[in-house]
Amino acid sequence: MNTTTSPIGEADAIKASPLFQLSLGSKELFHSNFIAWLAGKYPEQVGKLFSPYLKDTTDDLTITRIEREQKNIDVHLFFANGQELILENKVKSIPYIEQLEEYSKGHTDNQNFLLLTLTRPEFTKTDKIPVLDIFWHTMSYRQLAEALKTLVPTTTGQYDKLILEDYIYFITFISDVMKDVDVKESDQFTFYKPETDPTLQLLQNIRMADVYLKIKYQSLGALLAKRLGKELPDITVHFGTRPKVLERGIIYIGPGMIRAQGIIDIFYLLEDGLYITIQLQERRYSQMLQGYAGYGKATRAYAERLLEENQWFKFNHIKDDIKVYPTQDHKTFNKYGLTDFYQSINFDDTYQVSTILDAIIHDVRTMVALANR
């Protein structure tokens, strides 16, 4: 980022970039396509750029073949010396270790693996991630920008050079804006709305708020998973995409986006077809009961029993006299359809992230106790 220009002024300049505007249509796909185009146009230079991530860097490192979106692989590069580089590209989200494990299955000795990511995943603090019997290299978009700068002098076409410089400019800006996207327990809970988070406000102005929010809530979910792993060591914690079938005794943490809002769902199987759930959507914190397969309308009676027994739908451990929704006298629960019943409160920027995590962990303990009673 230009240190003489304000972030707002820099954002206005970014909005004027046609390449950046094109990237907003399909963020990860765009970047993968750009890398594939560049590798095809300048195979020797791009081969050298990615050579540090190869096991064998002898002989000819020219890229001879490029595959896109084959077997869910974002970019697959083939080198003249027989080496291959499988590149997983993450812009809008943080990768899960399960994804890397899936892409690593059945690998061959000449295959190398690179995770290109806007933010470093929570499960590693190093440049190499052990996965199964191999490892994945990591490369940030900031590192990619620096590496691409070395290609600019060797770019033969003036049009290509302008495009490459424009691309370097806007990925450098986005990288710098997102450099502190990781959530820490000492943080205040400000990132749910632009009025309390200047970075979110800035990114909303350039239509990148969804990326920021998704990564923020993923980072918060990863922090929760780490805490639960320490404080409930006898319970398995699954962090990532929710499986189609939930198993007993496993806490499922699923971060994501819904209606342009960050969300974290925490599921626990109470009985077959019945899930007790915590949900943080934007700032709304809900205790839920969700009935499927065999429960349906009977879920409400179960929810009312838990409420009557003071077993669930209670928030006084968070704050005395906290406002609980629904507030109407005639209405006990809010609901989704006929099977999901919940009560909720709202967090705001006066809460610290650690306080929110403490509240969730308290409720997870209650979920486990209810399932085991």
Secondary structure by P-SEA (a helix, b strand, c coil): ccccccaaaaaaaaaacaaaaaaaccaaaaaaaaaaaaaaacaaaaaaaaccccccccccccccccccccccccbbbbccccbbbbbbbbccbbbbaaaaaaaaccccccbbbbbbcccccccccccccccccbbbbbbcaaaaaaaaaaaccccccaaaaaaaaaaaaaaaaaaaaacccccccccccccccccccaaaaaaaaacaaaaaaaaaaaaaaaaaaaaaaaacccbbbbcccccccccccbbbbbbbccccccbbbbbbbccccbbbbccccccccccbbbbccccccaaaaaaaaaaaacccccccccccccccccccccccccccccccccccccccccccaaaaaaaaaaaaaaaaaaaac
